[in-house]
């Protein structure tokens, strides 16, 4: 991995090279996500992040149910335009950190903490029923769990992860692609 490049950026660069080597022209449907994953010898989530980056750079377009299409000539494999956190890396970090925080919070949680968490969950349920895309109650719930640890560093870490999510162009693009928000109803 080149110094300074995130993993998805390196993979996106490799994908640009692969697209050139295969001789794709503007308008062509390129390889599938599975084929890209195999060609780059990476997992599907890493391939998705590379594709997402090329989509944001407007080099490819992902058409649901149809495939990935080349939008412009990808001759340049220079420094990437996008400098963002990969959404799947962010999810992994949140899963690891927040599950550990929840375990730690279980030891020191107070009755008042539980009441506040229930209120946040009720707000989340109401938002889901109203089909709004406001995630502030979800964020509040996770912050309240961190606050129940009574450790300000952990609260700051959870807040920082949510801030990175809110500032992430890649996260926003991935989220746009998720048309079915039923996953929130099942959580």
C-alpha positions as CSV (number, residue, x, y, z in Angstrom):
1,X,0.0,0.0,0.0
2,X,1.3,3.4,-0.9
3,X,1.9,5.8,1.9
4,X,-0.9,8.2,2.4
5,X,-3.5,6.2,0.4
6,X,-6.4,4.6,2.2
7,X,-7.1,1.0,1.2
8,X,-10.1,1.8,-0.9
9,X,-8.1,4.5,-2.7
10,X,-5.4,2.0,-3.6
11,X,-8.0,-0.4,-4.8
12,X,-9.8,2.3,-6.9
13,X,-6.4,3.1,-8.5
14,X,-5.9,-0.6,-9.3
15,X,-9.4,-0.8,-10.6
16,X,-8.7,2.2,-13.0
17,X,-5.7,0.3,-14.3
18,X,-7.7,-2.9,-14.7
19,X,-10.4,-1.0,-16.7
20,X,-7.6,0.4,-18.9
21,X,-6.0,-3.0,-19.4
22,X,-9.3,-4.6,-20.4
23,X,-9.9,-1.9,-23.0
24,X,-13.3,-0.7,-21.8
25,X,-14.7,2.3,-23.7
26,X,-17.0,5.0,-22.4
27,X,-20.5,3.6,-22.2
28,X,-19.4,0.0,-21.8
29,X,-20.7,-2.2,-19.0
30,X,-17.6,-3.2,-17.0
31,X,-17.0,-6.2,-14.7
32,X,-19.5,-7.1,-12.0
33,X,-18.7,-6.4,-8.4
34,X,-17.9,-10.1,-7.9
35,X,-15.5,-10.1,-10.9
36,X,-13.8,-6.9,-9.6
37,X,-13.5,-8.5,-6.2
38,X,-11.9,-11.6,-7.7
39,X,-9.6,-9.7,-10.1
40,X,-8.3,-7.4,-7.3
41,X,-8.2,-10.4,-4.8
42,X,-10.2,-8.5,-2.2
43,X,-13.5,-9.0,-0.4
44,X,-16.8,-7.7,-1.8
45,X,-17.0,-4.8,0.7
46,X,-13.5,-3.5,-0.3
47,X,-14.5,-3.8,-4.0
48,X,-17.7,-1.9,-3.3
49,X,-15.7,1.0,-1.7
50,X,-13.4,1.2,-4.7
51,X,-16.4,1.2,-7.1
52,X,-18.1,3.8,-4.9
53,X,-15.1,6.1,-5.1
54,X,-15.0,5.8,-8.9
55,X,-18.7,6.6,-8.9
56,X,-18.1,9.8,-6.9
57,X,-15.3,10.7,-9.2
58,X,-17.9,10.3,-12.0
59,X,-15.8,7.6,-13.8
60,X,-18.4,4.9,-13.5
61,X,-22.2,4.7,-12.9
62,X,-23.8,1.9,-11.0
63,X,-27.2,1.1,-12.4
64,X,-29.3,-1.0,-10.1
65,X,-30.1,-4.3,-11.7
66,X,-28.1,-3.5,-14.8
67,X,-24.4,-3.2,-13.8
68,X,-21.5,-0.8,-13.7
69,X,-20.9,1.4,-16.7
70,X,-17.9,3.4,-17.7
71,X,-18.8,7.1,-17.8
72,X,-15.5,8.7,-18.7
73,X,-12.0,7.9,-19.8
74,X,-10.1,6.6,-16.8
75,X,-6.6,7.2,-18.2
76,X,-5.5,9.1,-15.1
77,X,-4.4,6.9,-12.2
78,X,-3.0,9.9,-10.3
79,X,-3.9,10.8,-6.8
80,X,-7.5,10.2,-6.1
81,X,-10.0,13.1,-6.0
82,X,-11.9,11.6,-3.1
83,X,-10.3,11.7,0.4
84,X,-12.9,10.1,2.6
85,X,-13.3,7.3,5.0
86,X,-14.6,4.1,3.4
87,X,-18.1,3.4,4.7
88,X,-17.5,-0.2,5.4
89,X,-14.4,0.6,7.4
90,X,-16.4,3.1,9.3
91,X,-19.1,0.5,10.0
92,X,-16.5,-2.0,11.2
93,X,-15.0,0.5,13.5
94,X,-18.4,1.4,14.9
95,X,-19.3,-2.2,15.4
96,X,-16.1,-3.0,17.3
97,X,-16.0,0.2,19.4
98,X,-19.7,0.4,20.2
99,X,-20.1,-3.2,21.1
100,X,-17.2,-2.9,23.6
101,X,-18.7,0.4,24.9
102,X,-22.1,-1.3,25.4
103,X,-20.5,-4.1,27.4
104,X,-18.6,-1.6,29.5
105,X,-21.8,0.5,30.0
106,X,-23.7,-2.5,31.3
107,X,-21.5,-2.5,34.3
108,X,-22.1,1.2,35.3
109,X,-25.5,2.0,33.8
110,X,-28.0,3.8,36.0
111,X,-31.7,3.7,36.1
112,X,-31.8,7.3,34.7
113,X,-29.4,6.2,31.8
114,X,-31.9,3.5,30.9
115,X,-34.8,5.9,31.0
116,X,-33.0,8.2,28.6
117,X,-32.0,5.4,26.3
118,X,-35.7,4.2,26.1
119,X,-36.8,7.7,25.3
120,X,-34.2,7.8,22.4
121,X,-35.4,4.4,21.2
122,X,-39.0,5.7,21.3
123,X,-38.0,8.7,19.2
124,X,-36.3,6.4,16.8
125,X,-39.4,4.2,16.5
126,X,-41.6,7.2,15.8
127,X,-39.2,8.4,13.2
128,X,-39.2,5.0,11.5
129,X,-43.0,5.0,11.5
130,X,-43.1,8.4,10.0
131,X,-40.5,7.2,7.4
132,X,-38.2,10.2,8.0
133,X,-34.5,10.0,7.3
134,X,-33.5,11.8,10.5
135,X,-30.9,9.7,12.4
136,X,-30.4,12.1,15.3
137,X,-32.3,9.8,17.7
138,X,-30.2,6.8,16.6
139,X,-27.0,8.9,17.2
140,X,-28.4,10.0,20.6
141,X,-29.0,6.4,21.6
142,X,-25.4,5.4,20.8
143,X,-24.1,8.5,22.6
144,X,-26.2,7.8,25.7
145,X,-24.8,4.3,25.8
146,X,-21.3,5.8,25.8
147,X,-22.3,8.3,28.4
148,X,-23.4,5.4,30.6
149,X,-19.8,4.3,30.8
150,X,-19.0,7.6,32.6
151,X,-15.9,7.9,30.4
152,X,-15.7,11.1,28.5
153,X,-13.0,9.7,26.1
154,X,-15.4,7.0,25.0
155,X,-18.2,9.5,24.5
156,X,-15.9,11.6,22.4
157,X,-14.9,8.6,20.3
158,X,-18.5,7.7,19.5
159,X,-19.3,11.4,18.7
160,X,-16.2,11.5,16.4
161,X,-17.4,8.3,14.5
162,X,-20.8,9.9,14.0
163,X,-19.3,13.1,12.8
164,X,-17.1,11.2,10.3
165,X,-20.3,9.5,9.0
166,X,-22.1,12.8,8.7
167,X,-19.2,14.4,6.8
168,X,-18.6,11.4,4.5
169,X,-19.4,11.8,0.8
170,X,-19.0,8.1,0.3
171,X,-21.4,7.3,3.1
172,X,-24.0,9.7,1.7
173,X,-23.6,8.1,-1.8
174,X,-23.9,4.6,-0.4
175,X,-26.9,5.6,1.6
176,X,-28.6,7.1,-1.5
177,X,-28.2,3.7,-3.1
178,X,-30.1,2.0,-0.3
179,X,-33.6,2.7,-1.4
180,X,-35.2,0.2,1.0
181,X,-35.0,1.6,4.6
182,X,-36.8,-1.5,6.0
183,X,-33.5,-2.5,7.6
184,X,-34.1,0.2,10.3
185,X,-37.5,-1.4,11.1
186,X,-35.9,-4.8,11.7
187,X,-33.0,-3.4,14.0
